[in-house]
């Protein structure tokens, strides 16, 4: 039985699905933190910082709740790949990722507003893409899915067919390392 109110500070359908998958009851309040105002070179620090700021923005409205924030980035050739701006950029990204490896990093923050506990950590994995044809890339882009994903792909959805392998925490690629978050929630006594 769940003991505390849990709030997800994200509108991501994948994060919502992962929390539901492990049986949590929660509400969703999208953070209004301006991600574009932040410029940190280290992708791990960036993901952790943005996750924390998103959670803090929502936590300010609660005095007894557990707030979960997250942010995901994809690293390829030393560059951070966010969400593509349009289909043309998504195609360029997917063409570059074809047959190669990239790192998916998700920073997460869990704030217990009552007990003033803050957990801010990250998880990662390496994804190896299959060699993709232009036709496969075009078909995937036509679904619209890549436009809402860091690195222009989503492995929990239709993008699952793009990968050859994953090494590391699969859920960090999906957008929330649910196994780690669940463990932290248990440690806090939230569930």
N, C-alpha and C positions, 0 to 999 in steps of 0.2 A: 504494500500500500504506500502510495506517495504521501510524503509528510509535509512538503513545502510547495508554495506556488513557484512555478518555473515559467520564465518568459524567454522566448527565442527572439533575439534582436536582429532578425533577418527575414527577408521575404523569399529566400531561396526555397523552391519546392523540394530540392534534394535534401537540404538540411531538415526541413519539416518531415519528410518521409523517413529519414534516419531516426529522428526522435520518436516518431510513431512506431517504427519497427521494433524498438526496444520497450514499448509499452508506456512511454511517458505521457502524462497529460500536461499540456502547456498552452500558453497563448502566444500569439505572434504580435510583436510591436516593432515595426521597422525603425531602425536607427536613422536619425537625421544627420549623422556625422558626415561632414564633407570629405570624402576620401581623396578627392583631387587636390586638397590643400596640403597633402603630405608628400614629401619627397625624401625617402630614405633609400640609400644605395643598396644596403644589405637586404636581400629578399626575405630572409627569415625574420629579421627585425621589423621589416615593413609589415609582413603578415601578422605578426604578434601585436604590433602597435595598433594597426587598424582594427583588429579584433577587439582589443582592449577599449579603444575609443568608441567603437560602436556599442559595446556593452555598457560603458560608462554613461553614454548619452541616454540610454533607456533606463539604467539603474537610478538615475537622478529622480525618477518619478515614483520610486518604490522604497518603503522603509523595511519591508519584510518579504523579500522574494529572492529567487536565484535567477540571475540574468546570464544568458549564454550568447556570446558574440563570436563571430568567425570571419576570417578572410582568407581567400585562396589566391595563390599566384602560381604561374608555371614559369620555369626557368629553362631557357634553351640557348645554348652557345653564349652563356654569361649574360643574357638579356632577360628581363622580366616581361612576360607576356600577360597582359590583362585581357579583358573582353575586346574582341575586334570591334572596330567602329562601323564596319559595313561588310557586305558579302565579299567584296574584292579583297579586303584585308584578311578576312577569314580564309579565303582561298590561298593567299600568299603564305599564311601561317601554316596551314595544313600541308601545303606542298613542301615547305621547309621541314616539317616534322616527319614526313613520310620516310619510313625506313630507319629512323633515328630514335635516340633516346632523349627524353626530357624529364625534368624533376617537377613534381607537383608538391607544393607546400601549402598546408593550411595552418594558420595561426588560430588559436582559440583562447577565449577569456571566459571565465566563470566568476561571477561576482555574487557573493552572499551579502545582500545589503543590510541584513539584520546583524550578523556577526562580524561584518567588515572583513571578510576573507576574500582575497583575490587570487585566482589561479590564472596565469598567463603563460601559455606554452605553445608548442607547434608539433606537427607530425609531417612526415614526408615519404614519398615513394618515387621510384624511377619507372617511367612508362616507356616501353619500346613499341614504336608503331610498326605495323606491317608496311610494305611498299604499297602505296596507294595509287590507283590510276586517277587520271583527271576526271573520268566519269564518276568514280566513287566519291571523290571530293565534291563534285558538283551536286550529286544526289544528296549527299549529307548536308551541304549548305542549303539546298532547297527546302529542307525540313525546318529551317530557321533556328534549330537548336544551337549551332555554334556561336550565334550572335549574343547569347546570354551566358557564355562560359569563358573563364580564363583559359587562354591557350586555344580557344575555338573548338573545344571538344568536351563531351561529357560521357564518361565511361559507365555511368549508372543508367544511361538512357541509350539512344540509338548509336552513340559514339562507341559503344562496347565493341562493335565489329572492327574498329580501326586499330585496336591494339594487338600486339603479338604477346606481350608479357608485362607483368607488373612486379616490381621487387620493392618491398617495403609495406607500409600501411596503406592498403587499397583505399580505405575510407578518407585518407588525406587527399587523395585524387578526386574523390567524389565531393568533398567540400566540408566534411566534419568528421574527425576521427572519433566516431561514436563510442568505440570501445574505451578510449582514454577519457572522454567526457563522462561516460557512464560511471567509470571508476571514481572520478573526482566527485561526482554528485553523491555517490555512496559514502565517500570519505567525509563529505560535508554533512551527511545525515539528511540529505534532501529526499532520498528515496529509500 
